[in-house]
Amino acid sequence: MRSVTQSAFGDPSVLEIAEVERPVPGYGEVLVKVGAAGVNPVDVAVRAGHYPLLGEPPFTLGWDLAGTVEATGPGISAFAPGDEVLGMPAFPAEAKVHADYVLVSPNEIVHRPAGLTVEEAGALPLAGLTAWQALVGIARLEEGRSVLVHRAAGGVGHLAVQIAKARGAHVIGTARAANHAFLRDLGADRLIDYTAADFVAEAGPVDVVFDLVGGEYGERSAAALRPGGLLVGALGGPMGGITPERAAELGIRLEVVSVRPSVADLGRLVELAESGRLKVHVDQVLPLAEAAKAHELVAGGHTKGKIVLVP
């Protein structure tokens, strides 16, 4: 089978297609034939050596999975060959999803509903779980609260907008003007063109900021919060100098979401998708052999929704 591998850190040119042995499921394992696999900013960061999640190469990236169960090992009763599934296996360990086949745990996948295409399903898990675990697990968003989502048209952002809206929150997003119509269709209440306006002044005091940009946005996002408000980041580490000590000085809370596999959370996302309240936008679908191009697009930071690889 084919697998996208790299033997060194570097730009997208380090990604290569290799022929490797197809794995055989052991006890408690499921072999999935990959139908679609999302590419995320974490893939780009790990590939370049900016985020040493997997240690030194060689390794195979990819955590977003949608596909068909090919075979099961002993001890598996919840899944059978032919089942359509999706999930985010192994994160933050190596999952090797950017390949033709992948071994997964049955505790990390759910059945794919008919209402989600394989490409949409392959784009949902990591971004959807990041948004859900930030806004529901950490922020406990509920009706009547306000949230500002940065990079609202991106992979995590466009799902965060919809999750927040489904929770009854007032949703404000920052995005280029070209993406405003797209975000209004997803339910955003207010939109701010970050290239032309100061989001601190425009947003007004909000209960929660979900910062998907980081850097100097950290201090500015803190200024957009009401006293006692919550700043949630998804980038890990101090965000633009906003430390817990600085957050305490400003009278706000600071949290960083560290996404983890969760069948329960993934099930809630699938329920939202089935009910029509969560739409997964796939910007481009590329063949596995064009993984390097996918990385270039994601690294550019201006994709709308997700980039997905298919066999």
Protein Blocks (a to p, Z undefined) as FASTA:
>chain_A
ZZdddfbecdfklpccdddddddddehiacdddfbdcddfklmmmmnopacfnopaddde
djbdcdddfbdcehiakbcehiacdddehiacdfklacfbdcddfklcccddfklcfklm
mmmmmmmmmmmmmmmmmnopaehiacddehklmmklmmmmmmmmmnopacdddddfklmm
mmmmnopabdcdfklpcfklmnopafbdcdfkgmmllmmmmmmpcehiacddfegpaeeh
iafklmmmnopacddddddddfklmmmmmmmmmnopaccddfbacdfklmmmmmmmmmno
paghjadddZZ
